[in-house]
Amino acid sequence: MSNTSENPKPSSSSAKMTLKTSDNELFEVEEAVAMKFCTVKQYFEDEKDSDVAARGSTTVIPLPNVHSAVLATLISYGKKLPQSNAVADNHEEEETKKKERKKYEQGLLKNLMPGELLDLISAANYLDFKEGLEFFNQALADHIQNKSVEYVRKFFGIKNDYEPHEEEKYREEYAWAFEGVDED
Amino acid sequence: MDNLLIYARGISAKNINTHIHTHAALQLKMSNLPRELIVDILSRLPVKSLCRFKCVSKPWRTLISHPDFVKTHLHRAQFKRLILAFGNSLYSIDHETSFENDVVAVALDYFPLDQNNQLAIAIIGSCNGLLCLRSQPNTFFVFNPATHESARIPDAPTPDGFDHAILAYGFGYAPSIDDYKLVKAVNAPLVAVFSLKTSTWKLVEGFHCEKSTEVWEGSLPCGTHLNGALHWVFKRRGGGECVIAAFDLETDTFREMPVPAISVSGFSTGSLKGCLCLMDLVFGLRRRDIWVMKEYGVGNSWTKILVVDPCYEVKPLCLWKKSKILMTIDRNENENENGNELVLCNPKDGTCKNFEVVDIPFWFYADTYVESLVSPKFSAIV
């Protein structure tokens, strides 16, 4: 698990910021990526007003609600997104990047445990990371789409408050919706 | 629950209490996912999953049934389908994710139909996931193919001569009053309108064309639903001019829409990408020119986008994979011969290719619909 940004480009002039997770790990992140986390952006902008000289790497932004494993994944995903400050690519470069991103996304989802998805969503929500939230929400929807009612209850920690006869009646009436469901 | 180990590293017998505490903490975190996130995630699911998940718990049932959630889910319009009616059967097709040579139709055998029904089912209209179907000359249903719900529309009032005069139908949605309506358009002065919300019929004033008192000629295809109004094209008796009548579903009144400055010998309306289309039969040729009104209500925004030939009837259904136009086409003048087929048309060069459906060579009615949770029964308690 990396706790520094990968391959810093020597020619890059973008500032870096340091994020501190709930388990006290430090992540050095390029500003362009960190700004995709709107919560961080807001914090940074508030800090900037109070101390103009101490920008970027000397400011450590605390993220008490985010674990390092989760932040690593979110930063990794953020890096793969089109950067807002990047020079505009031509069509071919754009298409190549799109394909790369798709491949990365598929690989990411394959190695993810379903429980980790919930943490990524919670963290992306806390960080107000819109693209990340969109991606992981869709991934979770895809994951539960064909699952049984029991699976969903366990997954989200939801208590079943139906009486047995109520549930039985519902399952009979909507039998078609219960067909072809993944086995638990 | 192996993923718990990420958070409870290095568990030993000594740390069992910590383990249990962490497990409980994780459970708590899971069930504390904010409501708006649950709504976001659920709104991405197909209707079948959502109907099943109403059984997860009573709060989930309430959430999924809530009109706001139904709207949010509908707004995503994530799952679009084609509906075909052939004889007494209805078929649903997932046209967007199918590969071109592997399009399979799913028979919808749960639509409540009288076994003695001799007449073919006709599709009157489709909006927001609700289909309006006619099974007998005067029997209409509103049907949601995704939720399997249907409701029979009570028979219309029948003043003298009413039934003989019915010439056109239409089904649409008025967003400003959140109501679905079935319209039976007849010769002036009367039009019958059924509102799903109030479950009642009412008679309103028919279409009066400024230029002539008798506009109609022959029976018309079903009205095109667009922008909260139903549209029919009426051709003047004996003349070549046509006029587009738009029936506003909020006010239940007609207004006239501008037509392209062309002379038509036959016509029908349709919609594509949110714009009104006019299909014009070129006199003497088996060819249809398709015009699109790029700006709604603006007469000089009518633009010819495609020429389809040979064909007798054509109706654009939707944009397929963002670039081609999926249309139903009838190549024969005799209405009872061979029905319609599906073609995919490339608007850039006008080339058309058959869009084959496995085991179904042709049908009589086709339309598109989106999977939604909208209920045909307005007073339904779920």
Interface residues (C-beta under 8 A of the other chain):
Chain A: H67 A69 M113 P114 G115 E116 L118 D119 I121 S122 N125 L133 N137 Q138 L140 A141 D142 I144 Q145 N146 V149 V152 R153 F155 F156 G157 I158 K159 N160 D161 Y162 E167 Y170 R171 Y174 W176 A177 F178 V181
Chain B: M1 D2 N3 L4 I6 Y7 L26 Q27 L28 K29 M30 S31 L33 P34 L37 I38 D40 I41 L42 R44 L45 P46 K48 S49 C51 R52 F53 K54 C55 V56 S57 K58 P59 W60 Y110 H148
